[in-house]
Amino acid sequence: MGKQASTALSLGLGAAILYLGAHAVTGRQGLVAYVGLQAEERALEQEIGALAAEQHALEQRAQRLRPGQTFDDDYLAERARVSLAAGDPEELVFALD
């Protein structure tokens, strides 16, 4: 093997290593994509936590309106007043966000 063949082989292997290294960092399944997917996973986990808390609150509200031991007359009256925007003429009503 001559000196030119050895140089060409070294250049070819170097180019292949550079290509594979760049692809490992910036490719579809590379390091940059992996970091982005981790950030997306954290955001989705936070969203799942918020949705689970909202689901729990809705389940609690529904539980208070079920007939039986847990039925809450005051809560039903409150929800009816809020939905209908109704109140007693002598009541003070404060609207809060």
C-alpha positions in Angstrom: 0.0 0.0 0.0 1.4 3.3 -1.0 1.5 6.6 0.8 -1.4 8.0 -1.3 -3.6 5.1 -0.5 -2.9 5.3 3.2 -3.7 9.1 3.1 -6.9 8.5 1.2 -7.9 5.8 3.7 -7.2 8.1 6.6 -9.2 10.9 5.1 -12.1 8.6 4.3 -12.2 7.2 7.8 -11.9 10.7 9.3 -14.8 11.9 7.2 -16.9 8.9 8.2 -16.1 9.5 11.9 -17.0 13.2 11.5 -20.3 12.4 9.8 -21.3 9.8 12.4 -20.3 12.1 15.2 -22.3 15.0 13.8 -25.3 12.7 13.2 -25.0 11.5 16.8 -25.3 15.0 18.1 -27.7 16.7 15.7 -29.6 13.7 14.0 -33.2 12.7 14.6 -32.2 10.5 17.5 -29.2 12.5 18.5 -28.3 14.3 21.6 -30.1 17.6 20.7 -33.3 15.7 20.0 -32.9 13.7 23.3 -32.6 16.9 25.3 -35.7 18.4 23.6 -37.7 15.2 24.2 -36.7 15.4 27.9 -38.0 19.0 28.2 -41.2 18.0 26.4 -41.6 15.0 28.8 -41.3 17.3 31.9 -43.9 19.7 30.5 -46.3 16.9 29.8 -45.8 15.4 33.3 -46.6 18.9 34.8 -49.7 19.0 32.6 -50.7 15.6 33.8 -50.4 16.7 37.4 -52.5 19.8 36.8 -55.2 17.7 35.0 -55.2 15.2 37.8 -55.8 17.9 40.3 -58.6 19.4 38.2 -60.1 15.9 37.9 -60.0 15.4 41.6 -61.7 18.8 42.2 -64.4 18.0 39.7 -65.0 14.6 41.3 -65.3 16.3 44.7 -67.9 18.7 43.3 -69.8 15.8 41.7 -69.7 13.9 45.0 -71.3 16.8 46.8 -74.3 16.7 44.4 -75.0 13.0 44.6 -78.1 12.0 46.5 -77.6 10.1 49.8 -75.2 10.7 52.6 -73.0 13.2 50.8 -75.7 15.4 49.3 -75.0 19.0 50.1 -78.1 21.3 50.0 -76.1 24.4 50.5 -73.7 23.6 47.7 -76.6 22.9 45.3 -78.2 26.2 46.2 -74.9 28.0 45.7 -74.4 26.4 42.3 -78.0 27.2 41.3 -77.5 30.9 42.3 -74.3 31.1 40.4 -75.7 29.5 37.3 -78.9 31.6 37.3 -77.2 34.7 38.6 -80.0 34.9 41.2 -80.0 36.1 44.8 -82.2 37.5 47.5 -82.9 41.2 47.2 -81.4 41.7 50.7 -78.2 39.7 50.0 -74.9 41.3 49.1 -73.3 39.5 46.2 -69.6 39.8 45.6 -68.4 38.5 42.2 -64.9 37.1 42.3 -62.7 35.7 39.5 
